[in-house]
Amino acid sequence: MGIFSSSTQWDVVKDMPDLIGKVIIVTGANMGLGYAAVKHFARGGARVYLGARSEEKAKAAIVRLHEELGDQMRGSVEYLNVDLSDPKLAKEAAERFLSKEGRLDVLLNNAALGVVDYKKTLYDIQDVMVVNHLSPFVFTSTLLPLLKQTAQEPNADVRIVNLASAAMGQVNDTVRFRNREDFNDEHLDAMVPALARYGRSKLANVLFVKALQRRLDAENSKIVVVSLHPGTVRTDGTINTAQAFGNVVARHVFKFILTNFSTPVDKGVYTHLFAAVAPEVREHVELYKGAYLLPPSVISKPGKLGESQELSEELWKTTEELLQEIGL
């Protein structure tokens, strides 16, 4: 499937399982795809933690959810402060969750920094790699013991889902993750450098899934880890991607296509939902472990780079080294 295609063959209304008793975290959930995912999970009966940085926006989103669902709200939604701008804050967010919950069935790492100007954080690492990779790595790793514990319970179906993107195809075949300098690559040789930098971070999401699944399999864990490209979905973030194009004509054409030919959020979230809770994933678990999905439920190859075990291990090693340098 191409970047401008999406399908809705998986019917969330008919195919969504009963989620009563399940505990789910969704990051970046006060709007867009994350918000839509929370709505469906809550309707299914789950206790959902709406992860967001702004308490005001998160609580407004929760009010809106109750208004939209009404009597269909079978579960509950709580705010979880999740700030991915700093890996240390990401760790604190995970620890806050651990202090109040005794299980975690699904972790949906949905939050992401989009196509933005080049900027470094206080750790001298570009922000798109911090927000989209380093902080989710820490957040996931901190929650992993509870995820493993939950996976050992009878009839458990524990999953970790990372939102990736076909934008990873914007990076060239020479991309590496050997050191801080690689993490900070500005991709000035790319047609749209900001899109390539975003693509690098999304490639990291796919590689992280592959490496984490290998480690869990080695421990005989039943946890399934999946990454996905949601399709071209009509969110504010996607439309704002047009600003990355230097050419004014290209910018307007891109925005026109996104506005008129992309998938609305309520249907664009189907791939998230399938990856997170569809029974088919557990029924065919060996197919879906470490898989990369296209809408709505198609297992696909993430390209040469996304399939590289060597590159995924390089990313893992450098990630741990960089986190150790900042005291994590």
C-alpha positions in Angstrom: 0.0 0.0 0.0 1.2 3.5 -0.7 1.4 6.4 1.7 -1.8 7.8 0.4 -4.0 4.7 0.9 -5.9 3.4 3.8 -8.5 0.7 4.3 -11.2 0.0 6.8 -11.9 -3.7 6.3 -11.5 -4.4 10.0 -14.8 -3.4 11.5 -14.1 -2.0 15.0 -17.8 -2.0 15.9 -18.3 -5.7 15.1 -14.8 -7.0 15.8 -13.7 -5.2 19.0 -13.5 -7.7 21.8 -14.8 -7.1 25.3 -12.2 -5.1 27.2 -13.7 -5.2 30.7 -10.9 -5.8 33.2 -8.1 -4.6 30.8 -5.8 -1.7 31.7 -4.5 0.4 28.8 -2.2 3.3 28.4 -2.3 5.6 25.3 0.2 8.4 25.0 -0.5 11.5 23.0 -4.1 10.9 23.6 -5.8 14.3 24.1 -6.4 14.6 20.4 -6.2 12.9 17.0 -5.5 9.2 16.7 -4.7 8.8 20.4 -8.0 10.3 21.4 -9.9 8.1 19.0 -8.2 5.0 20.4 -9.0 6.0 23.9 -12.7 6.4 22.9 -12.9 3.0 21.4 -11.1 1.3 24.3 -13.3 3.0 26.9 -16.4 2.0 24.9 -15.1 -1.6 25.0 -14.9 -1.5 28.8 -11.2 -0.9 29.5 -9.7 1.3 32.2 -7.8 3.7 30.0 -5.0 6.1 31.0 -5.0 9.1 28.7 -1.4 10.1 28.5 -0.7 13.7 27.7 1.6 16.5 28.7 -1.1 19.2 29.4 -3.4 18.4 32.3 -5.9 21.1 31.1 -6.1 19.6 27.6 -6.3 16.1 28.9 -9.1 16.8 31.3 -11.0 18.7 28.6 -10.6 15.6 26.3 -12.0 13.4 29.1 -15.0 15.6 29.4 -15.5 15.4 25.6 -15.2 11.6 25.7 -18.0 11.3 28.2 -20.1 13.7 26.2 -19.5 11.7 23.0 -19.9 8.3 24.4 -22.7 8.9 26.9 -24.2 5.5 27.9 -21.7 3.7 25.6 -18.9 4.5 28.1 -18.5 1.0 29.6 -15.0 1.6 30.9 -13.2 4.6 32.5 -10.6 7.2 31.5 -8.0 8.7 33.8 -5.4 11.3 33.1 -1.7 10.3 33.2 0.8 13.1 32.9 3.3 11.9 30.2 5.9 14.4 29.1 8.3 12.9 26.5 10.4 16.0 26.0 12.8 14.6 28.6 13.5 10.9 29.2 13.7 11.6 32.9 10.2 12.9 32.9 9.1 9.9 30.8 10.5 7.6 33.6 8.7 9.6 36.2 5.4 9.2 34.3 5.8 5.4 34.2 6.7 5.3 37.9 3.5 7.3 38.7 1.5 4.7 36.8 3.2 1.8 38.6 2.4 3.4 42.0 -1.3 3.1 41.3 -1.9 0.1 39.1 -1.2 -3.6 39.5 -1.6 -4.6 35.8 -1.0 -3.3 32.3 -2.5 -5.1 29.3 -1.7 -2.7 26.5 0.8 0.1 26.0 0.1 2.2 23.0 3.0 4.5 22.3 1.2 6.9 20.1 2.7 10.3 21.0 5.1 11.8 18.6 6.8 15.0 17.6 6.0 15.7 13.9 7.9 17.3 11.1 9.6 20.3 12.8 12.6 22.5 12.5 15.9 21.2 13.7 16.4 21.7 17.4 18.5 20.1 20.2 17.4 19.4 23.7 19.3 20.2 26.9 21.0 16.8 26.4 22.5 17.8 23.1 20.3 15.4 21.2 17.8 16.5 18.6 14.3 16.8 19.9 12.6 14.6 17.4 14.8 11.6 18.4 14.2 12.4 22.1 10.4 12.6 21.9 9.9 9.9 19.4 12.5 7.3 20.5 14.5 7.9 23.6 11.6 8.8 25.9 9.3 6.1 24.6 12.2 3.6 25.1 12.5 4.7 28.8 8.7 4.8 29.3 8.3 1.3 27.9 11.3 -0.1 29.7 10.1 1.2 33.0 6.7 -0.3 32.5 8.1 -3.6 31.2 8.2 -5.5 34.5 4.5 -4.9 35.0 3.7 -5.8 31.4 5.7 -9.1 31.9 3.9 -9.8 35.2 0.5 -9.2 33.6 1.4 -11.5 30.7 1.9 -14.4 33.1 -1.7 -14.3 34.3 -4.3 -16.7 32.9 -5.8 -15.7 29.6 -3.7 -12.5 29.5 -3.0 -10.9 26.1 -0.4 -8.2 26.7 0.8 -6.0 23.8 3.1 -3.1 23.1 2.2 -1.0 20.1 4.5 1.6 18.6 3.1 4.2 16.1 5.6 4.3 13.2 5.2 5.8 9.8 5.9 5.1 6.1 7.9 8.4 6.4 10.9 6.1 7.4 11.2 5.6 3.7 12.5 9.2 3.4 15.9 8.2 4.9 18.6 6.8 2.7 20.2 3.3 3.0 23.3 4.6 4.7 21.5 5.7 7.9 23.2 4.5 11.1 22.6 4.8 14.8 26.2 4.4 16.1 26.5 7.5 18.3 25.1 10.9 19.2 26.3 12.4 15.9 24.1 9.8 14.0 21.1 10.7 16.3 21.7 14.4 15.5 21.9 14.0 11.7 20.2 17.0 10.1 19.6 15.1 6.8 20.5 18.2 4.8 20.9 16.1 1.7 17.3 15.0 1.7 14.6 16.8 -0.5 12.7 17.6 2.7 15.2 17.4 5.6 12.6 17.8 8.3 10.6 14.9 6.9 13.8 12.8 6.7 14.6 13.5 10.4 11.0 12.5 11.3 11.4 9.4 9.2 14.6 8.5 11.0 12.8 8.6 14.4 10.0 6.5 12.9 12.5 4.0 11.6 13.8 3.9 15.2 10.3 2.9 16.4 10.3 -0.1 14.0 13.8 -1.2 15.0 13.0 -0.8 18.7 10.0 -3.1 18.2 12.1 -5.7 16.4 14.8 -5.7 19.1 12.4 -5.7 22.0 10.5 -8.6 20.6 13.7 -10.7 20.2 14.5 -10.1 23.8 11.1 -11.0 25.0 11.0 -14.1 22.9 14.4 -15.1 24.4 12.7 -15.0 27.8 9.7 -17.0 26.6 7.5 -14.0 27.3 4.0 -14.0 25.7 4.1 -10.3 25.1 3.5 -9.2 21.5 5.2 -6.1 20.2 4.0 -4.5 17.0 4.7 -1.3 15.0 2.4 0.3 12.5 1.8 2.9 9.8 -1.7 4.2 10.2 -2.1 5.4 6.7 -2.5 9.1 5.7 -4.9 10.2 8.4 -6.5 13.7 8.5 -5.0 15.0 11.7 -3.7 18.5 12.5 -0.2 17.0 12.7 -0.4 15.4 9.3 -1.7 18.6 7.7 1.0 20.7 9.4 3.6 18.4 7.7 3.0 20.5 4.6 4.9 23.4 6.2 8.1 21.4 5.8 8.0 21.8 2.1 10.1 24.8 1.0 8.4 25.1 -2.3 5.1 27.0 -2.0 3.4 25.1 -4.8 4.4 21.7 -3.4 3.2 22.8 0.1 -0.2 23.7 -1.2 -0.5 20.5 -3.3 0.5 18.4 -0.4 -2.0 20.1 1.9 -4.8 19.8 -0.7 -4.2 16.0 -1.0 -4.1 15.6 2.7 -7.3 17.6 3.2 -9.3 15.9 0.5 -8.0 12.4 0.0 -6.8 11.3 3.5 -8.7 9.1 6.0 -10.7 10.7 8.8 -9.4 10.0 12.3 -12.3 7.8 13.4 -11.4 5.3 10.7 -7.7 6.0 10.6 -7.4 4.6 14.1 -8.5 1.1 13.1 -4.9 -0.1 12.6 -4.1 1.1 16.2 -7.1 -0.9 17.5 -6.4 -4.0 15.5 -2.7 -4.1 16.7 -3.7 -3.4 20.3 -6.7 -5.7 20.9 -7.8 -7.8 17.9 -8.1 -11.5 18.8 -6.6 -12.4 15.5 -3.2 -11.2 16.7 -3.2 -13.6 19.5 -4.6 -16.4 17.4 -1.8 -16.1 14.9 0.8 -14.8 17.4 3.9 -16.0 15.6 2.9 -14.0 12.5 2.4 -10.8 14.5 5.3 -10.8 16.9 7.5 -7.9 15.9 5.4 -7.2 12.9 4.9 -4.0 11.0 1.3 -3.3 10.0 -0.3 -1.3 7.3 -4.0 -0.3 7.4 -6.1 -1.9 8.6 -4.4 -5.2 9.5 -1.9 -6.0 6.8 1.5 -7.4 7.8 4.1 -5.7 5.7 7.9 -5.5 5.3 9.3 -2.3 6.7 12.0 -2.2 4.1 15.7 -3.1 4.2 16.5 -0.8 7.0 13.5 -1.8 9.1 14.3 -5.4 8.7 18.0 -5.0 9.7 18.8 -6.9 12.9 22.3 -5.3 12.9 20.8 -1.8 12.7 18.3 -2.6 15.5 21.0 -3.8 17.8 23.1 -0.8 17.0 20.2 1.4 17.9 19.6 -0.4 21.1 23.2 -0.2 22.2 23.6 3.5 21.4 20.2 4.2 23.1 21.4 2.6 26.3 24.7 4.5 26.1 23.1 7.8 25.6 20.6 7.2 28.4 23.4 6.2 30.8 25.2 9.4 30.0 22.2 11.4 31.2 21.8 9.3 34.3 19.2 6.8 33.3 
